[in-house]
């Protein structure tokens, strides 16, 4: 699956469960044997870090068909998420597409309707883009009351280096007509949604981009992920990668590009993946676009036991869509006070930054809540609570991690 999924998901999860790696209930805390401190080893802090060797938790099943799998966020180690651990989001069954038979049509408001094949696309000048992709509903499991949709916890997000052809190259080849305002990206995946809001029969997954965004140099049609050809679950043969925007914009199994002279009001543009934006006090459904600033704690994980009187390395990742994360703060007293964390890597546009904070664990034994919040270079600070106008999307509220001191 994300991944080449050499073994069926159920077999992977069964083996993991039998080995005590994955809890029986999907979504429960994943607690490896190294949860309470491994040999000292972090090169910068000397804090305990999980060992590289040994079994690791597998992806968490959020839905079996269509396949939706979550990255177990507490296993975060590096900036790049391995392909076989990158989350998978699908709305309909994964289409079966052969590279030899794949064609991409570019039509609509263009001077020269164009069709390009897989081999021809791969011969065009390519570029690599590192980008964090986050599902617009990541964190939905933390909303109260329970929200509709897939109940992602922390791991509906990942960072990869994508290789492909800039979308602008193909738009220029087809010749965009004057008056074009948007570019619609349509995938080969299709199906019917029977729950409200229902679809009018079977539809393809499709989203649009403003023409200005579509022409940005970082927007590519990718055929590789971390140096390997895409797997079917990640959009083989070709998918869009729209850095800075939530994952629904990075349409997989790309089959058509349609230039249009009016805004697109498709199902996944106006009914789903839309939020209430207030104009002069009037709420209007507006398409979800830019990723919001956010920091998440990877370790300690939920309900982890932490030794009192010893230092502990709190760490995680922070990201923001089209801006740069410039600060991460940590609170060990439920938001009464905040202390700066260290950003561990250089900023890369559209990619998350790892961070860490050395906590001298103190206090009486018992439960404690840890919190992290991010700030970007535009002054946006992670919100303490979820804005209900966002419905079940763009969830960047500060989510406390409850641990236990012993």
matplotlib code that plots the C-alpha trace (Angstrom):
import matplotlib.pyplot as plt

x = [0.0, 1.7, 4.0, 4.4, 2.5, 4.2, 1.9, -1.8, -2.7, -4.6, -1.6, 0.7, -1.6, -2.2, 1.6, 2.1, -0.6, 0.7, 4.1, 2.7, 3.5, 0.1, -2.8, -5.9, -8.0, -7.0, -6.2, -5.1, -1.7, 1.2, 3.6, 6.8, 9.1, 11.4, 8.7, 10.3, 13.8, 16.4, 20.1, 21.3, 22.0, 20.6, 23.7, 22.6, 21.0, 22.1, 18.4, 17.1, 15.9, 14.2, 16.7, 16.9, 16.8, 13.9, 10.2, 8.3, 4.5, 2.7, 0.3, -3.0, -6.2, -8.8, -10.8, -10.2, -12.1, -11.5, -8.1, -7.2, -4.1, -2.5, 1.2, 1.8, 3.2, 5.1, 7.5, 8.6, 12.4, 13.5, 12.2, 11.4, 8.6, 9.5, 7.2, 5.9, 4.9, 3.4, -0.3, -2.8, -6.0, -8.5, -12.2, -12.9, -11.3, -7.7, -7.9, -5.9, -3.8, -1.0, 1.7, 1.7, -2.0, -2.1, -2.9, -3.3, -5.7, -5.4, -8.5, -11.1, -10.0, -6.8, -5.7, -4.3, -6.0, -3.2, -2.8, 0.5, 1.6, 3.6, 6.9, 6.6, 5.9, 9.0, 11.2, 10.3, 12.7, 11.9, 12.3, 12.3, 10.2, 10.2, 6.7, 4.6, 1.2, -1.5, -5.1, -7.5, -9.2, -6.0, -6.8, -10.5, -10.6, -9.9, -13.0, -15.9, -18.6, -17.5, -17.2, -18.3, -15.6, -12.4, -11.2, -7.5, -5.5, -2.0, -0.7, -2.7, 0.4, 3.9, 6.8, 8.4, 10.6, 8.5, 9.9, 7.9, 7.2, 5.9, 2.2, 3.0, 5.0, 2.0, -0.3, 2.1, 2.2, -1.6, -1.8, -4.2, -6.8, -7.3, -10.0, -9.1, -9.5, -9.0, -7.5, -9.5, -7.5, -9.5, -8.4, -9.2, -10.7, -14.5, -17.4, -20.7, -21.2, -24.5, -24.3, -25.4, -24.5, -25.0, -23.4, -25.5, -24.4, -20.8, -18.3, -14.6, -12.5, -11.7, -10.4, -9.5, -6.6, -6.6, -4.6, -2.0, -1.4, -1.3, 1.5, 3.7, 7.0, 6.6, 3.3, 4.3, 2.8, 4.8, 5.7, 8.2, 8.2, 11.4, 13.3, 10.9, 8.1, 4.7, 2.8, -0.9, -2.0, 0.0, -1.3, 0.6, 1.3, 1.0, -0.4, -0.4, 1.6, 0.4, 2.8, 1.3, -2.3, -4.1, -3.8, -7.2, -5.7, -2.9, -5.1, -3.9, -4.2, -4.4, -6.3, -7.6, -6.6, -9.4, -8.9, -12.1, -13.2, -15.4, -15.0, -15.4, -18.2, -17.7, -18.7, -15.2, -14.9, -18.1, -19.8, -16.9, -13.5, -15.3, -15.6, -17.7, -16.0, -17.8, -18.1, -19.8, -21.1, -22.6, -21.3, -20.4, -19.1, -15.5, -13.0, -10.4, -6.9, -3.9, -2.4, -2.6, 0.3, 0.6, 3.0, 2.5, 4.3, 5.6, 7.2, 6.2, 3.2, -0.2, -0.2, 3.6, 5.2, 8.0, 10.5, 10.5, 13.8, 15.4, 15.7, 13.3, 13.5, 10.1, 10.1, 7.9, 7.3, 5.8, 4.6, 2.7, 1.4, 2.8, 4.7, 7.7, 7.5, 9.8, 9.0, 7.8, 7.0, 6.3, 4.2, 4.5, 2.0, -1.1, -0.5, 0.3, 3.8, 5.6, 9.2, 11.0, 11.9, 14.9, 14.3, 16.5, 16.8, 17.0, 13.8, 12.7, 9.7, 6.6, 8.3, 7.8, 10.6, 11.5, 12.0, 12.9, 12.8, 14.7, 12.3, 13.7, 10.9, 9.7, 6.7, 4.6, 3.8, 0.6, -0.8, 0.4, -0.5, 2.1, 1.4, 3.2, 2.3, 3.9, 4.2, 5.0, 6.8, 3.5, 2.6, 0.1, 0.0, -1.5, -5.0, -5.9, -9.3, -10.9, -13.0, -16.4, -16.7, -14.0, -16.4, -14.2, -11.3, -8.1, -7.8, -4.7, -5.8, -3.3, -3.9, -2.5, -0.7, -1.5, 1.4, 2.1, 5.1, 6.4]
y = [0.0, 3.3, 1.6, -1.3, -3.4, -6.6, -8.3, -7.7, -5.1, -7.6, -10.0, -7.2, -6.0, -9.6, -10.3, -6.9, -7.6, -11.1, -9.6, -7.0, -4.2, -2.8, -2.5, -4.6, -1.4, 0.8, 4.3, 3.2, 4.4, 2.6, 1.8, 0.1, -1.7, 1.3, 3.7, 4.2, 5.2, 3.6, 3.9, 7.5, 8.4, 11.6, 13.4, 16.9, 16.4, 13.0, 12.3, 8.7, 7.9, 4.9, 2.4, 2.1, -1.7, -3.9, -4.0, -0.8, -0.3, -0.5, 1.9, 2.3, 1.3, 4.0, 2.4, -0.9, -0.2, 2.2, 2.0, 4.7, 4.2, 6.5, 7.0, 6.3, 9.7, 8.6, 6.8, 10.0, 10.1, 11.9, 14.8, 12.4, 9.9, 6.5, 5.5, 2.4, 4.5, 7.5, 7.9, 6.8, 8.7, 7.4, 8.2, 5.4, 2.1, 2.4, 2.4, -0.2, 1.7, 0.4, 2.9, 2.0, 2.8, 5.9, 9.2, 12.7, 15.0, 18.8, 20.4, 23.2, 26.8, 25.9, 26.7, 23.3, 20.3, 18.0, 14.4, 13.1, 9.6, 8.3, 7.8, 11.2, 13.0, 11.4, 12.7, 16.3, 18.3, 17.3, 18.9, 17.7, 19.3, 18.4, 19.0, 18.1, 16.7, 16.8, 15.5, 18.3, 16.2, 15.3, 15.6, 15.0, 12.3, 15.0, 17.0, 17.1, 16.2, 13.4, 14.6, 13.0, 11.5, 9.5, 9.9, 10.7, 11.3, 12.8, 10.8, 12.0, 13.8, 13.1, 14.7, 13.3, 14.5, 14.4, 14.2, 15.3, 17.9, 21.4, 21.8, 25.1, 23.3, 21.4, 24.4, 26.4, 23.5, 23.5, 27.3, 28.7, 31.1, 34.6, 34.6, 31.3, 31.5, 28.0, 24.6, 21.5, 18.3, 15.1, 11.7, 8.3, 7.1, 7.2, 6.0, 7.0, 8.4, 7.2, 9.2, 12.8, 14.8, 12.2, 12.3, 12.3, 8.8, 7.9, 10.7, 11.2, 12.9, 16.4, 19.6, 22.9, 25.5, 29.2, 29.6, 31.7, 28.8, 26.2, 28.1, 28.2, 26.5, 24.1, 22.7, 19.5, 16.4, 13.8, 10.2, 9.5, 9.7, 9.7, 8.5, 5.6, 5.3, 5.9, 2.9, 2.5, 3.7, 6.9, 7.7, 5.7, 6.5, 10.3, 12.5, 16.2, 17.6, 21.0, 22.2, 24.4, 23.2, 20.4, 17.0, 16.9, 19.3, 16.8, 14.7, 11.2, 9.0, 12.2, 11.7, 15.1, 18.8, 21.2, 24.9, 26.8, 30.4, 30.1, 28.8, 25.1, 24.0, 20.2, 17.9, 17.9, 21.6, 23.0, 20.3, 18.4, 20.0, 23.3, 25.5, 28.5, 31.8, 34.9, 37.8, 40.8, 38.4, 36.1, 32.5, 31.2, 27.7, 28.2, 25.6, 24.5, 25.4, 26.5, 24.4, 26.1, 26.5, 23.5, 21.6, 18.1, 16.1, 12.8, 11.8, 11.3, 9.5, 9.4, 7.8, 7.2, 6.7, 9.2, 8.8, 11.7, 13.4, 12.7, 14.7, 13.7, 14.8, 16.0, 16.2, 16.4, 18.3, 21.6, 22.9, 25.6, 25.8, 28.7, 30.3, 29.3, 28.0, 30.2, 29.2, 26.2, 26.5, 23.8, 23.9, 21.3, 23.0, 22.9, 26.3, 28.3, 29.0, 28.3, 27.7, 27.8, 24.5, 24.1, 23.8, 21.0, 21.6, 24.4, 25.7, 24.2, 25.8, 23.7, 21.1, 20.5, 21.2, 18.8, 20.3, 19.2, 20.4, 19.0, 18.6, 18.1, 16.0, 17.1, 17.1, 14.5, 11.2, 11.4, 12.5, 15.5, 17.2, 18.4, 20.9, 22.4, 25.3, 26.8, 30.3, 31.2, 34.1, 35.9, 36.0, 33.2, 31.3, 27.8, 28.1, 26.9, 25.7, 24.5, 27.1, 25.5, 27.5, 25.1, 22.2, 19.1, 20.5, 22.6, 21.2, 23.0, 23.4, 22.7, 19.1, 18.2, 14.8, 13.2, 11.3, 9.8, 10.7, 7.9]
z = [0.0, 0.4, 0.0, -2.2, 0.3, -0.5, 2.0, 2.4, 5.1, 7.2, 7.3, 8.2, 11.0, 12.3, 12.5, 14.2, 16.7, 17.5, 18.1, 20.5, 18.2, 17.3, 19.7, 18.9, 18.5, 15.6, 16.8, 20.3, 21.5, 19.9, 22.7, 21.6, 24.0, 24.0, 25.2, 28.6, 27.6, 25.4, 25.6, 25.4, 21.8, 20.4, 19.1, 20.1, 23.5, 24.8, 25.5, 25.0, 21.5, 20.1, 18.6, 14.8, 14.9, 15.8, 14.6, 14.2, 14.3, 11.0, 9.5, 11.3, 9.5, 9.4, 6.7, 4.8, 1.6, 0.2, 1.8, 4.3, 6.5, 9.0, 9.8, 13.5, 14.4, 17.6, 15.3, 13.6, 13.3, 10.1, 8.0, 5.1, 5.7, 4.2, 1.3, 3.2, 6.2, 4.4, 5.1, 2.4, 1.6, -1.0, -1.6, -4.0, -4.9, -6.3, -10.1, -11.9, -14.5, -16.7, -17.6, -21.2, -21.5, -19.4, -21.1, -19.7, -21.5, -21.3, -22.6, -22.0, -22.5, -24.3, -27.9, -28.5, -26.8, -25.8, -24.9, -23.3, -22.4, -19.5, -21.4, -23.0, -19.7, -18.1, -20.9, -20.1, -17.8, -14.2, -10.9, -7.3, -4.6, -0.9, 0.5, 3.5, 2.5, 5.2, 4.9, 5.5, 8.2, 10.1, 13.8, 13.3, 16.0, 18.6, 17.8, 20.3, 19.6, 17.3, 13.8, 10.5, 8.3, 8.8, 12.4, 11.8, 14.9, 14.3, 11.3, 8.3, 7.3, 5.9, 4.0, 0.9, -2.0, -5.1, -8.7, -11.7, -14.3, -13.5, -14.3, -16.0, -18.6, -19.8, -19.5, -21.8, -24.2, -24.5, -24.6, -21.9, -23.4, -22.0, -19.4, -17.8, -14.1, -12.8, -13.7, -12.8, -12.0, -12.4, -11.2, -12.7, -9.4, -9.3, -7.3, -5.7, -2.2, -0.7, 2.5, 2.7, 0.8, -1.8, -5.2, -8.4, -9.3, -9.8, -10.1, -10.4, -7.7, -9.0, -7.5, -9.0, -8.6, -9.4, -12.5, -10.6, -8.1, -10.9, -12.6, -9.4, -10.0, -7.1, -8.4, -10.2, -11.8, -9.9, -11.0, -8.2, -4.4, -2.5, -5.6, -6.4, -8.9, -7.3, -6.0, -7.0, -3.5, -3.9, -7.4, -10.0, -12.7, -12.1, -9.4, -8.7, -5.8, -4.7, -1.9, 0.7, 0.2, 2.0, 0.5, -1.3, -3.9, -4.8, -7.0, -7.6, -10.7, -12.8, -16.0, -17.1, -16.8, -17.7, -18.1, -17.2, -17.4, -14.3, -10.8, -10.4, -8.1, -8.1, -5.2, -3.6, -4.1, -2.7, -0.6, 0.8, 1.6, 2.1, 5.2, 6.2, 5.5, 6.7, 4.3, 5.9, 8.6, 6.0, 6.1, 2.6, 1.8, 0.5, -0.7, 1.7, 0.4, 2.4, 5.3, 8.7, 11.1, 13.4, 15.7, 16.9, 19.7, 18.5, 21.9, 24.5, 23.1, 24.6, 28.1, 28.0, 31.4, 32.0, 34.8, 37.4, 38.1, 34.8, 31.6, 28.7, 25.1, 23.9, 20.1, 17.1, 13.9, 12.9, 9.5, 7.8, 4.2, 2.3, 5.1, 7.3, 10.8, 12.8, 16.4, 18.4, 22.1, 24.6, 27.8, 30.5, 32.8, 30.5, 28.9, 32.0, 30.7, 27.4, 26.7, 23.3, 21.6, 19.3, 15.6, 14.3, 10.6, 8.1, 6.7, 3.4, 1.7, 2.1, 4.3, 8.0, 10.5, 13.3, 16.8, 20.3, 23.9, 26.9, 29.8, 33.3, 34.6, 38.1, 40.2, 42.1, 40.4, 38.4, 35.1, 33.2, 29.9, 27.5, 24.8, 21.7, 19.5, 16.4, 15.0, 11.4, 9.8, 9.1, 12.7, 12.7, 15.9, 16.4, 17.8, 21.3, 20.0, 16.8, 14.9, 14.2, 11.0, 9.6, 10.1, 10.3, 8.2, 8.8, 12.3, 13.9, 17.4, 20.2, 21.2, 24.7, 25.1, 28.4, 30.0, 33.4, 35.7, 37.9]

ax = plt.figure().add_subplot(projection="3d")
ax.plot(x, y, z, "-o")
ax.set_aspect("equal")
plt.show()
